[in-house]
Amino acid sequence: MMTCKAIFGGLATLTALAYAGTPVLTVPETAQPPVIDGRIDAGEWSDALEITGFQLANGLGLAKENTRIFLKYDKDYLYVAAVAADGNTSILNRGGAYDDCMEIFVMTPFNRNIYHWLLYSRGTAGFNYVDAEYGGMDHAPVTAPCKTAVNGDGWTVEAALPAAGYDLSGIFRSPGWKISCHRSFNHNQTAKEDGRGPEFSGFAPIPGQFQKPLEFPELKLGRKGTVPVRMNRFDASGFELTAPASAELRISVNGKETTAVPNRNGVFSARIPQDARTLELLITDGAEVIFANRWNFSSDPAPARNALRARQMATEGLGVSATGSFERVFADLPYCGDNREMALEAARNEFENFQLVLFTGKDKAENITVKASGLRDAKGNAIPADAFRIYREGSAKALPVGYPTVRGAGDYPDPLFPLPEKLALKPGEVLPLWISLKVPADAAPGRYAGTVDVTDGSGATASVAVKLEVFPITIPRRHSLKTAFSIWETSLRRRFFPDEETMDVAKFTALVDQYAMMLVEHRLTPIIFGVPTLLPPKVVEASGQKFTMQPDGSCKVEADVYDALNRKYLEAGATGFCTGPYLWHFMTKDHEVPAEWPAIWRALNKHYVENGMAKYAFAYPVDEPGNGLNEKVRKMTAVIRENAPDLKILVTGVNANFPSRLVDNIDCWVPALHWTNLKRKAEEQAAGREVWQYPCSGPWYPWPNYHLDTDASAWRAVAWVTAKENFDGILYWATAIFNPETPFVNNANGVNGDGVLQYPAEDGTPLASIRLKVICDGMEDYEYMVLLKNAVAEAKQAKKAPALIAEAEELLKLDTVFRTMDDYSRSEADYRNFRRTAAKLIGQLER
């Protein structure tokens, strides 16, 4: 392999390590404010910092649509200009207000508040304010002069962002500033009409969500006369930039030794090696760092895939290999393995999951059967074969998106189909199977063994040994973690009951019940008929909650079927149910609370107090009210509180102010995870109110989420972040809002798989998903945490085993698996190790 020194043509090699700290940008003070007209005059911006080389948030290298940003300031404004390349400006701005946009984040010193400006290609500027706890607080709207211009190669924008927008009398030089510059190309997150997919890019390497201020570049404010760094060119082949003539530039490729780039009177240029995966660039002027950044370049997966394909094609007969639940096994990519043993560990009443991969090389394989034996231990205790459930993995299609994914657009394993009696594989084919083992609640603790046997048409049998250790603890039937997962039945109705007039309501209700019970089985609480305005009235009247106003002004509640279903879910382990009228996004005239509401809520309160279900009921009267509706929400919650004092009130929010000081009578706040105001969260919880989390559309990987195309660890980690950050529950907006025409192609709100954890079989019955299985694993992890906390509390009360208590409390910090929102284990082994250690400590503490 050629050395960096050879590639860079005899550059001097330094022994100092590369700068691996925070990126740094130095923005100069200007004596020449630009004219804000959208047309970038070179003379107006010659004294500005100039940056380019924006890299994709999905980690796949540099953006295809090039971006160039200019920055300078004076005491009144931060001036921003951008040149945004666009390969087809004829369709620019057809995709809505957020079709293309520059985003500038500024974090001030001391208070660390974040100011987020959005400079749209349409020529307008938006503004978000985020306080130090990552939740928006009251802040007066700030207007900024902003103009755009469109040309044949793209569009340009100029803006003056007022210093008043930063709570300062004027921008001043001090340490502690941070800045981050991004571009959201095609933010609607589906392909443009010419086929170009979305791109989210930024100057600094910030994967996933842009709102990650600790990773923002440091912003240094230079004085007047500061010679700015100006990046003339940066692409995968190399770069050229200018800097002060006294500056020094050093680079490091792939984390290796640093190399000095010659200074040609303030001009620096170098080639980037083809095998570069990372490039760190550092510019100093004397002892001061004036510019620093790191670029990540993606590797071509083709060579590794081709080598794996060659191994697969060399397989004779039918290949069989076992793997864990985190591996994504793609049917359209090569696979080869020879693992014939799977070691499992579980508590009683717990699922354990793994995969069995069948593959062929040059030979086809037909008449394949797959069967699991029962499991036995040395004492003769048995777990029957029907404790195993074996599924054929199907695929769901992911559309182009800009957030980080496992493999980009394409087919992802997710829907789980019943295992056919016989299977067949063509030459060169891959077929993954999903295997779930449900340990019976009455299983005796011990070490069990059995097999999963795969037999092909020739009679040849390949056996995978299954070893199971059953811990002497039991996962409780009642779920410890409060959840609310809405099924959102409109897709079921549209696909399988398209005629509202002739639909069989009883059959429809029975079908919804199957989806709900599947959720309960996977330790999730269902919300059924949660959006009655989107369902036929006959469904709501027969199976939902019917409210009939009486001549005396009172209300009659009829909910026999609805109550019976929810009572069944509660008895099976669910934690609550939704009740009452629902205005969705205030879909009423003038956003007013209906006049009938006091009577309806009085009747509901009486109804559920009398039937004993009130302690499980929660009102979910409105979804995601914006900041502008705070007064309306106050009136709404006041009506509910006054007339239904025994029912909890739950409200979701994806805006940056939740929990809010501007709304009263909320018992259960449900903010989006990445917009939660942590300070207000703590205040509300200290006052006895609950704060759940809300993984709706976002956040992006590497934050925990339920996206189809993300790493499997992110699904399991949603329960872990709930525990780590002390949230009281999880609400998810939909589990079966699949596309009625193409149920296995779902991209709601620009997020693949969002709102679809259950798919429909041909007859409408529910198919579980791989995501649902792994989510359940996370819910079971949570049960281990609760059991261990309870054991610690009992040991403390008994004043025994202080060393074990200390060990348990250290484990309950969760740092062995989950440390921060984007720093958690991607290894299934770490989750298993946590369970094993927790089970051991529970047993020792309970002796």
N, C-alpha and C positions, 0 to 999 in steps of 0.2 A: 504494500500500500504506500502511495506517495505521502510524504510528510507535508504538513501545512507549510513548512518553510520552502519546500520545493514548489508547491503549488503557487505560493504567493511570490515566487521569483526572487529568492535571496533576501527576504526580509529578516531583520535582526530578531532573534528569539530571546524573550525575556524569561527570567526565572520566577517573576512574581505571578501569583495566581490571578486569574481573570476576575474582574469585578462581577460579583454574583449577587449584589444587593438589589435594592429597589431601583427601577428605572428613574432617570432624572431628565427633566426638561428645563432649560433656562429660557424664560420669556423676557425679552428686552423691553425697557420703557421707551416710549416713542415721543418724539417732539412733533410728529407729523400724523395727526389723526386722519384716517382714510375717509373718503367719501363713500357712504354706504349706498351703493347703487346696484350691487350685484355683479358689476363688471370689474374684474380684478386687473388693475393697472400695475404693471411691474414696479414702477417707481413708488407707488403708494405703499407697497409691501416689501420693499427692499431691505428695510430695517427689522423685519419680523423673523421669528423662528419659523423654519419651514421643515415639515416632516412628511414622510411618505413611507411606503413599505408596510401598509396595514396588513395584519395577519388575521386569519379567520378564527372566530370564537370556537369553531368545532375542531380546532387543532390540526386542520389539513393544509397548513402552509399559508401562502400569501393569497389575498383576495384576487379574483379575476378582474373585478371592476376596480381599477386603481383609484386611490384617493390621495389628495395632497392638501395639507392644512397649514395655514399661516396663523401665527399668534403674536400679539404684542399688546401693550397696555399703557394707560396713563392713569392719573389719579381718579378719573371718572369712569373709565370703561376698560373692560377686557375686549380687545378687538379680535375677531375671528373671521377668516376667509377660508374657503375650501374650493378645490377643483375636483369634481366628481365625474370620473369617466363613466360613460354609459354607452354600450355598444348599439343601442337602438333607442334614441331619444324620441322617436315617433310615437312610442307607446308610454313615454314617461308621464306619470301622474294619472294613469288610467286605473291604478290599483287602490284608490282611496287616499285619504289625507296622509297616510304613513307609507306611501309608495316608495319614497327614498328620503333619507333623513340623516343629517349629521347630529351627533349627540356629544355634548361637552359636559363633563362632570367636574365640578370644582369643590374641593373640601377645604374649608378655612382652617387656619391655625387655632389652637386652644380649644374651641368648642366643637370642632370636627363635624360641623354641619355640612351637608352636601347640597349643592345647588346644581340642578340638572336642566340643562338647556337643550331643546330640540329644534333644530333649524331645518325646516321641511323644504323639500324641493318645490313645493307650491308657493314658497315665498313668505311663509309665516313662521313665527317662533313660538314654541311652547315652553312652559317652565314648570318644574317640579321642585319642591323643597322637601328635603329629608333630614330629620334631625339626627342627633348623635346615636340614638337607639334604633335607627333605621325605620322610623315611622314618621310620617308627615305630621306636622303640627300646624297651628294657625299661622298663615303667612300671607301678607298682602300680595295680590298679583303684581307682577313686575312686567312692564312692556319693554321690548328691546327693538331698536331699529334693525330691520332685517330685509334684505332684498336678494332675489335670485335672478339668474339669467340662464337661458338654455341655448346651447349651440349644437352643432352637428356631432361633436364628440362627447357631449355630456352636459353638465350644468354647473354653475358656479353660485356661490352664496357669500355674502358679506353681512356681518352683524356686529353691533356694538352692545355688549352685555354690561349693563350698568352696575357700577360698584355698589349702588344702593341695594341691589339684589343680593348682596353678600353681607348685609347687616353692618356695613362699615361706612364711615364717612368718606373714605377713599381707599383705594388699594394701596397697601404699604408693604415694604420689604420686611419679611420676618421668616424664620424657619417654620416648617410644619405644614406649609401648603401642599396640596396634592391636586393633580389634574388627570383626567383621562379623556381621550378623544376616540370616538367611535363613528362608524357608519352603519346604518341599518338599510341595506339595499333590499327592496321588495319585502318590507316588514310583514306583509300579509302572509308570508311563509309558505306560499304555494308557487309553483312555477308561473312565470309570466307567460303571456300568450305566445311569445316566441320560443318558449322552452327553457329560458334561463331560470335557474333556481335562486332562492334567496341567499343572501350573504350577510352575515353579521361579522364585522371586522373592527379591529382596534389597533392602535399603535403598539400598546404594550400587550404582552401575552396574558390576557385575562380570559380563561375559558368559561363557557356557560354564561350566566347572567353577568351583565355589565356592572350591576350594583354591588361591587365587592371592593369597597374603598381601601381596605388594608393593602390591596395589591395595586392601587393607583400609582402612577409615577409621581415622584417628588417634583413639586413645582418651585423653581427658584425664580425670583423676580430680579432681573438685572437692571442696572441703572442706565440712564441715557448714555448713548455712545457705546453700549455693549455690542460687540460684534457677534451676531447670532450664528448659530449652526444652521446651515441650509443644506438639506438633502436634495441634491439635484437628481439623483437616480438611486433606486434600490429595487432589485429584483433577484430572482433565484440565482442569477449568474454572477452578480457582484453589485458594487455600489460606488457612488462618487458623491462627496459632500465637501462643503467649505466650512471653515471654522477660523477662530483667531489664528494669526500667523504664529503665535507663541504656544499654540495648543499641541498636545500629544494625543494620538489615537492608538489604542491597543485593542486587539480582538482575540477571541478564543473560539475555536471550532470544536464542537462535540465535547466541551468541558476540558479540553487539553490545555497545554501550556499557552500562555499569551504570546502574541506576536505584535510588534510595533509596525504600524503602517507609515511609510515615509511621508513627511510633511513637505509638500511642494508649494511653499509660500501660501500656506493656508488651504491647500487643496489636497484631499485625501481620496484615494481610490484603491480598490482591491477586488480580486475575483473571489467568489465563494465556491469551495470545492463541491463537486457533484454529490459526494457522500455526506455532506453536512446535514446533521439533524438539528443542531443548535448553533447559533452564532451569538456571541456576546460582544457588544461594542461599547467601549468606554472612552470618553474624551475628557481630558483634564487640562486645565490652564493653571500652571503652577501646582499648588497643592489642592486646588478646588476641582471637584467633579462638576462639569457643566452639562454633560450629556451622557446618558447611558440607556441601553435597552438590550433586550434579549429577543431573538427570533427563533421560532420553532418551525422546522420543515418536516413535512410528512415523508414517510418512506413508501416505496412502491410495494404493495402486497403481492404482486404477480409472481416474483421468483419463489417466494415461500409457498405460495399456493400451487405453483407448477410442480415443485418438488413433492409436495404432499399428494398431488394428483398422481404422480408417478408411483409413489408407494402404494396408493390405493389400487391403482390399476394392476399392480403386481400381485394383488391378493388372489388366491385361488379359492374358489367356492364362495361361501358366505362369511363375511367378516362380522364379528360381534365384539363390542367393547362397552364397558360401563363407565359413566362419568357422573359428576355431581350436578346439582340443580342450577349452579351459576353459569355453566358453560352454555353459550348459544350455539346450537348445532344447526347449521343452515343446510337445507336439502339441496341447494344449488351450488354449494361449495364443496371441495374435496374433503374427505375425512378418512383417517386411518388410525386405528388404535388396537390394543390387545389386552386391555385391563379386564380380567375375569373375576374380580372380587370387589364387593362393595361393603364397607363397614359403616353401620348406622348406629345411632344412639338416640334414645327418645324416652320421654316420660310416658306414663300411661295417659291415654286419651289425647295423643299427639300424632300428627302426621309427620312422616319422614319421606323425603322425595329424592329420587335420583333418575338418571336417564340411561337407556340402553340404546346404543347406536348400531343399526344394521347397515352394512355397506357391501358392495360388490366391486370386483375388479373387472377382469375380462369375461367372467362368467355371469350368466343370469342365475337367479335363485327363485324357485317357485314353491308353492304349497308350504309356506313357512308357518309354523305355529309357535306361539310364545305362551308359556304357562309358568306360573309361580307355584312352588310347593308350599306347604305349611312350614312353620318354623318351630323348632323344639329346642329345649335346653337340656342340660345333663340330668335334671331331676324328672324329666318326662313332661314338663309343662309345655303346652302347645299354643301357638297362635295360628289360627286357621288360614288356609290359602286365600279365602275370600277377604282377608284383611288387606290384600294387595288389590290395587286398581291400576290396570295397565291401559294407557291411551296411545293412540297414534297422533303424533304431533302434526298439525297442519300449519299453514302459513297465512299471515296477514301482510298486506302490502303497505310499505311506508313510502310516502311521497317526499319529494325534495324539501328539505328544511335547512335552516341556517344554524341551528344549535348543535352541540356535540352529540354524535350518534355512534353506534357500534360499527356500522358499515355503510352509512349513507342511505340513499333510497334503495328500495328493493323489497324482497320477501323476507319476513322475520318469523321464526317459529313462535307460535302463541296459542291458537285455538287447539283444544284437546278433543279429539274425536274418539268414539268408542273403538276398541281394538277389533278389527275384523277377525273372523274365524281363521282365514288364510291370508297370508301376505305374499307378495311377489315383488322382486326387484329386477330391473333390467341391468345389463352390464354398466358399470360405472355409476351406480345410483347410491344415494344415501337416504336412509329412513330412520329418523330418531323416534324413540318411544319414551313416553313419560310414565314413571312408575311411582305411585303414591302408596305408602304403607301406613294404615291407621292402626296404631297400637290400641288394643281394647282397654277400656277403663279398668277392667278387672284382671289384666295380665299380671302374672307374678313377676317380680323383679328377677333379673338374671341375664345370662348370655345365651342367646338363641342363634340357631344356624339353619339355613335352608338354601334353596337354589331358585334361580329363574332359568328355565330351560328353553333353548331355541332349537327347533328341529326343522330341517328343510326337507324338500321332497325326496331327496336321496336317502333319507333316514339318518343322516348325520346330525348329531346333537352337540351343541355348545352350551355348557352350563356356566352361569355366573353365580359364584358363591355369595350369599347374602348373610352377613353377620350382624346381629342386632343386640345391643345391650339395652335392656329396659331398666331405667332408673327407678328407685323406690319412691317416686313422687308422682303426683297426678295433676295434670292440667285441669283446672276446674271447668265445669260445664258453663257456668256463668262467666261471661267475658269481663275481665278486669278493666280493659281499656274501653272507654266510651267511644263509640263511632256512630256515624250516620251516613250511609252510602245510598244515595237515591238511585233507583233503577231507571227512572225516566221512561215510562212505558210507551211513549208515542211511536217509537220505531217498531216495537212489537205489534202495535195496533195497525200501523200503516202497511207492514209487510204481510201479516197473517190474517188481519181482519180489516181489509180495505174498505168494505162497505159498512158505514156506520149504522145504516138503517137495519141491516139484516144480521149484524154481528151477534154471536152468541156470547152474552156478557158473562155467563157462568164459566164457559170454556176459557174466555179471556182471563178472567180472575184466577182460574186454576193455573193457567200458564204463568201469570205474574207470580203466583205463590211459589211455583217451582224455582223461579229466579231468586226470590227472596230467601227461600230455605237453603239454596246453594250458598248464598252470602253468609247466612247464620252458621252453616257448617264450617265455613272458613273464617269464623270468628269476627264477622262484620255484621253490624246492625243495619237492616234494610229500611229505607224510606219507600213506601209504596204509595202510588197515586199522589205523588208529591206536588205535581203541577196540574191541578184539576182543570184549569182553563184550557189546557191542551188536550184534554180527553173528551170524548163524547159525553154529553150530559147523562145519558142512560147508564154509563159506566159509573160515574160519580154517584148517581142516585142509588144504584143497586149495591155497589161494592165500596164506595168511599164514604165520605161524611156528608149527609144531606141536612141542610139548614132550611127550615120552613118557618117563616114569620107568621105569628098568630094575630088574630084581631085585637088582642089586648096589648100588642107590642112586644110580647115575649117571643122566644124562638124555641122551636122543637128540633132536637137533634136526633137523627136516625143514623146509626152507625153499627148495626149488628154484625154485618159481615166484616167490616173494617176492624172492629174491636176484636172479633174472634181471631182474625189473622194475626193481628199484632200481639194478642195474648199468647198465641202459639209460638211466635218468635221469641217473646220474652221467656217463656218456659223452656225454650231450646237454648237460651244463653244470651239473647240480645239484651241491650242495655237501655233502650228507650224507644219511643215512637213519636212521630210528628203529628200534630193536630191543629185544627183551625183553618180559617180561610187564608189564602195565600195570594198576595198581590204581585208576586214575581218582581219585575223591575218597575213597580208602581204603574202597572198598566191600567190606570183608572183616570178618569177625566180630571185634569188639573192636579193630579197627584193627591187627591183628598181621601181621607179615611171614610169609607162608606158609612152611611147613617145607621145601618143595621148592626154595625160591629159591637156596640155595647151589649145588645141583647144576645147576639151570637156567642160572645165570649162568656157572658154570665151563664148561659145554658151549657156551654162546654165545660166550664169549671164545675158546675153542679153534677153534670153527667159523669165525669171521670172521678170526682171525689166519691160519688155514690157507688161506682163499680170497682173502686179500689185501684184504678190505674193511674191516678193523677201524679203519683211520685215518679212515674216513668215518662210522662208526657212533656213535650216541649212545643211551644209555638215557634214557627219559622215563617213569620208573616211577610218578609220581604227579602229579596236577594240582592246583595251587593249595591246598596244605596250609595250614590256618590256624595261628595262633600256638600254639594249644593242642595241636598235634600235633608240636611240634618234636622231642620225644624219640623218637617213632615214626619220624619222618623220619631222624633220626640213625642209628637201628638199620637202617633200610632201606638207606641209602646206604653204611653200613659193610659190609653183606652184599655189595652190588654191588662196592664197591671191593676187598674182599678176594678175591672170586672172579672178577671180570672187570676186572683192572687195565688192560687195553688199551682199554677202552671208556669214553667220556666219559659223565658223568652230568649230565643237564639237568633242572631243576625250575622250574616257573612259580610266580608268586605275585602275587596282587592285593591282599594285605593290606599294611599300611603298615610292613613291616619288612625288605624285600628290598633288597639282599642282607643276610642275617641272620648275626649272630655265633653264633647258637644252633644252627646246622646245619653239619655237616662234610661233606667229600668231594663238594662240588658243583663240577663243572668249568665249568658254564655256568648262570649265574643268569639268569632271565627275569622281571624285575619289570614290572608295569604302568608305562607311561611316566610317568604323573602321580603315581605313588607311589614312584618310584625314590629310594632313599637315595644321593644323589650322593657323599657322603663314603665310604660303604662300597663303592660302585661303584669308586671310584678305588683303594681299598685292595685290593679283589679283583683288579682288573686289574693292579696293580703286582705282585701275587703270581703272576701268570701265568694267572689264570683269566679266563673270558670273562663279559661281561654283555651280554645282548641286551635288546631292548625288546619289549613285549607289548601291542599295541593291541587289547585285548579289551573290547568294549562302550564303554569310554571310552578316552581322554578326549574330552570334547565339543569341538566347534568353539568358538573359533578354534584350539584345539590340533590338531595333525595327527591324522587318523583315517581310517577307511575307510567311514564311514557313507554310506548311499544319498543322504540328503537334505542333505548338507553341500556346501560349496563345493569345486569340483574341485581347487583348489590344495591343499586339506588332504590329498587322497590322494597327490599327488606329493610333498608335504612330509614324509611319513613317512620316506622314504629320506634326506631332507636332515637331519632331526633326528637320525637314526642317525649320520650323518657329523659333524654339528656337535657333538653331545654325546659322540662317540666310543663309541657302542655297537658291539658286535661282531656284531650280527645282529638279525633280526626273526623272531618267531614269531607266527603268526596261527592262531586256534583252529579255524577251519573256513572252507572256500570253497564248499561245496555242501550246506549243511544247510538247504535250502529247505523250505518247508511242503509236504509231500507232496500235500495236497489242493489248495492254491492256491499254486503255486510262485512266483508273481509278487507275493505279499503276504507279506512276511517281517519280523517284529518280534521278534527274539530278545532277551531281557533288556531289553525296552523300548527297543531301538535299531533303527531301520529299516535293513534290509539287512545287519545284523551277521551274519557267518558265511556270507554268500552273495555271492561274487564270480563264480560260475558258475551258470547257469540250465540247466534241461533243455529240450531240444526235445521235440516230441511223441513221438519214438522213444527219448528218453532221452539222446541224444548231447549233448555240452556246447555251450552257447552262451556265448561270452565276454561280458563286460560292459564298459561304458564305463569303469567303475572299474578293471577289470583292465588296460585299455589305458593309462590314465593312471598307474597304479601302475608299470607296466612303464617308462614314460617316466622315472619317478623312479629306478628301478633303473639305467637307462641313464645318467642324470645321475651316479649314483654311480660308474659305470665311467669317465666323464670325469675325475672327481676322482682315481681311482686311477691312471689313465694319466698325469695331470699330476704327481702325487706321485712316481711312478716316474721321470718325466723329470727332475724336480728333483733326485732322489737321484743319478741318473747324472751330471747336469751338475756337481753338487757334487763327486762323486768325481773327475771329470775336471778340476775346478778351472777351469771356464769359465763365461762369460756371467753374471756376478754381477748385472747389472741385470735380466736376464730372470728369474733365480732370485727376486729380490726381488719382481718383478711377479707371478710365479706364486704365491709364498707369500702375498702380499696377497690374491690371488683365492681361494686355498684357505682363507682365513678364512671364506668363504661369505657375508660380510655383504651382498654385492650382492643376494642372494636371501633368505637365511635368517639372521635375527639372534637371535631368541629363540623360545620355544615358541609364542608367539601373535603374533609380529611377523615375518612372512615375506611374500614377494610373492604377490599374487593375480593378477599379470599374467603370462601365458604368455611375453610378450616378454622379461621378465627372465631366465627360464630359458633361452630361446634365446640371449640375449646371453652368458650364462655359458658355454654350450657353445661358442659361436663364439670367444670369447676363449680358452677353455681349449684348443680345437683349434689355434688360432694359436700359442699358447705351446708346446704339445707339439711342433709342427713346428719351431719356431725352436730349441728346446732340443735336439732330436735331430739337428740339422744338424752 
